Amino acid sequence: MKSDAAPCVIVTGAGQGFGRATALELASVRGCSVLAVSRNANALASLAAEAAAQGRVEVLALDLTAANAGERLKAAVGARNIDALVLNHGQLLNKPFAQITRAELQELFTANVFSCVTVVQALLGGLSSGHVVTIGSMGGFQDSTKYPGLSSYSASKAALACLSQCLATEFASTGPKVNCLCLGSVDTAMLRAAFPGYASPTTPATMGAFIARFALEGHRVFNGQVLPVAVSNP
Ligand SMILES: NC(=O)c1ccc[n+]([C@@H]2O[C@H](COP(=O)([O-])OP(=O)(O)OC[C@H]3O[C@@H](n4cnc5c(N)ncnc54)[C@H](OP(=O)(O)O)[C@@H]3O)[C@@H](O)[C@H]2O)c1
């Protein structure tokens, strides 16, 4: 796919929310090949159908927390070089701190942090000249406003941000470049679960367009950065 210099991009969590919008935006970039990953096969089929007129979107229904996730993703990518990897998938736990169980914490960190480790390790061979964009949260950004009920979620996103900086240092001489976008609110199902009744001024399409552009161009000027991306609080 890279041989003709067309960008090859992977977007995780592309079945819904602004991950879907990011994948659609990337598919509209001339020659761009997009591999869209999430668990819901029907949602991915809908994405592929909508993108068909614009460009090429390949889909992979995969739970990135599964034991064989790395191998399955690696097999799907094959020998292709990857220009950008957008680690957008994520899960929310909105629960009072005192009631959070070890199992819930384990599940959340597996989804939001450990699975990102798995994906990067699996794809490292094809990523050397590429850009890894992790999708963090303003909740996990240093000194940001914190909210009750979101302690474990915010802590998982803070871990992801720190991991992103560490990877940028570790890969400094080999690539890829790694940056973390700490997003403020975007009008999605996850936001409505985190902040019931709150309406975000930012649409999935707006955020998807920004992330798509950042994924393709941001590593020319940023590496190892944890960047706040928000126009509202939350
Ligand atoms: N919305 C906001 O205001 C906001 C703010 C800051 C940060 N974020 C972060 O931005 C990202 C996208 O958020 P969103 O609001 O668009 O959320 P969303 O609507 O809930 O979408 C999350 C996506 O992740 C996928 N996913 C979840 N667990 C997965 C797993 N184990 N394996 C593969 N795919 C998985 C989901 O699809 P399936 O269920 O089909 O797998 C879905 O496509 C998340 O990382 C979120 O934490 C969101």
The ligand as an SDF file (V2000), in Angstrom:
LIG
                    3D

 48 52  0  0  0  0  0  0  0  0999 V2000
  -16.2730   12.1550   23.6730 N   0  0  0  0  0  0  0  0  0  0  0  0
  -15.4930   12.8830   24.4360 C   0  0  0  0  0  0  0  0  0  0  0  0
  -15.9080   13.9420   24.9260 O   0  0  0  0  0  0  0  0  0  0  0  0
  -14.0740   12.4650   24.7100 C   0  0  0  0  0  0  0  0  0  0  0  0
  -13.2610   13.3660   25.3880 C   0  0  0  0  0  0  0  0  0  0  0  0
  -11.9420   13.0250   25.6320 C   0  0  0  0  0  0  0  0  0  0  0  0
  -11.4520   11.8030   25.2070 C   0  0  0  0  0  0  0  0  0  0  0  0
  -12.2760   10.9190   24.5820 N   0  0  0  0  0  0  0  0  0  0  0  0
  -11.6930    9.6590   24.1260 C   0  0  0  0  0  0  0  0  0  0  0  0
  -11.8140    9.6240   22.7340 O   0  0  0  0  0  0  0  0  0  0  0  0
  -11.9540    8.2820   22.2620 C   0  0  0  0  0  0  0  0  0  0  0  0
  -13.2170    8.1510   21.4300 C   0  0  0  0  0  0  0  0  0  0  0  0
  -14.2940    8.5720   22.2370 O   0  0  0  0  0  0  0  0  0  0  0  0
  -15.8140    8.6290   21.7510 P   0  0  0  0  0  0  0  0  0  0  0  0
  -16.4670    9.6460   22.5670 O   0  0  0  0  0  0  0  0  0  0  0  0
  -15.8750    8.6720   20.2800 O   0  0  0  0  0  0  0  0  0  0  0  0
  -16.2940    7.2040   22.3270 O   0  0  0  0  0  0  0  0  0  0  0  0
  -17.3330    6.1300   21.7950 P   0  0  0  0  0  0  0  0  0  0  0  0
  -18.4010    6.7740   21.0080 O   0  0  0  0  0  0  0  0  0  0  0  0
  -17.6960    5.3060   22.9730 O   0  0  0  0  0  0  0  0  0  0  0  0
  -16.4110    5.2720   20.8070 O   0  0  0  0  0  0  0  0  0  0  0  0
  -15.3970    4.4630   21.3200 C   0  0  0  0  0  0  0  0  0  0  0  0
  -14.9190    3.5450   20.2330 C   0  0  0  0  0  0  0  0  0  0  0  0
  -13.9510    2.6330   20.7870 O   0  0  0  0  0  0  0  0  0  0  0  0
  -14.3040    1.2990   20.3940 C   0  0  0  0  0  0  0  0  0  0  0  0
  -13.8050    0.3740   21.3980 N   0  0  0  0  0  0  0  0  0  0  0  0
  -14.0430    0.4050   22.7270 C   0  0  0  0  0  0  0  0  0  0  0  0
  -13.4260   -0.6170   23.3180 N   0  0  0  0  0  0  0  0  0  0  0  0
  -12.7830   -1.3040   22.3420 C   0  0  0  0  0  0  0  0  0  0  0  0
  -12.0020   -2.4890   22.3510 C   0  0  0  0  0  0  0  0  0  0  0  0
  -11.7350   -3.1660   23.4600 N   0  0  0  0  0  0  0  0  0  0  0  0
  -11.4900   -2.9100   21.1670 N   0  0  0  0  0  0  0  0  0  0  0  0
  -11.7600   -2.2420   20.0310 C   0  0  0  0  0  0  0  0  0  0  0  0
  -12.5010   -1.1410   19.9700 N   0  0  0  0  0  0  0  0  0  0  0  0
  -13.0190   -0.6830   21.1310 C   0  0  0  0  0  0  0  0  0  0  0  0
  -15.8400    1.3540   20.2760 C   0  0  0  0  0  0  0  0  0  0  0  0
  -16.3990    0.4790   19.3610 O   0  0  0  0  0  0  0  0  0  0  0  0
  -16.9540   -0.9730   19.7110 P   0  0  0  0  0  0  0  0  0  0  0  0
  -17.8230   -0.8420   20.9200 O   0  0  0  0  0  0  0  0  0  0  0  0
  -17.6520   -1.4120   18.4950 O   0  0  0  0  0  0  0  0  0  0  0  0
  -15.7290   -1.7580   19.9500 O   0  0  0  0  0  0  0  0  0  0  0  0
  -16.0380    2.7300   19.6540 C   0  0  0  0  0  0  0  0  0  0  0  0
  -15.8810    2.6670   18.2340 O   0  0  0  0  0  0  0  0  0  0  0  0
  -11.9240    7.4160   23.5120 C   0  0  0  0  0  0  0  0  0  0  0  0
  -10.6360    6.9420   23.7450 O   0  0  0  0  0  0  0  0  0  0  0  0
  -12.3430    8.3850   24.6110 C   0  0  0  0  0  0  0  0  0  0  0  0
  -11.8640    7.9680   25.8680 O   0  0  0  0  0  0  0  0  0  0  0  0
  -13.5800   11.2330   24.3160 C   0  0  0  0  0  0  0  0  0  0  0  0
  1  2  1  0
  2  3  2  0
  2  4  1  0
  4  5  1  0
  4 48  2  0
  5  6  2  0
  6  7  1  0
  7  8  2  0
  8  9  1  0
  8 48  1  0
  9 10  1  0
  9 46  1  0
 10 11  1  0
 11 12  1  0
 11 44  1  0
 12 13  1  0
 13 14  1  0
 14 15  2  0
 14 16  1  0
 14 17  1  0
 17 18  1  0
 18 19  2  0
 18 20  1  0
 18 21  1  0
 21 22  1  0
 22 23  1  0
 23 24  1  0
 23 42  1  0
 24 25  1  0
 25 26  1  0
 25 36  1  0
 26 27  1  0
 26 35  1  0
 27 28  2  0
 28 29  1  0
 29 30  1  0
 29 35  2  0
 30 31  1  0
 30 32  2  0
 32 33  1  0
 33 34  2  0
 34 35  1  0
 36 37  1  0
 36 42  1  0
 37 38  1  0
 38 39  2  0
 38 40  1  0
 38 41  1  0
 42 43  1  0
 44 45  1  0
 44 46  1  0
 46 47  1  0
M  CHG  2   8   1  16  -1
M  END
$$$$
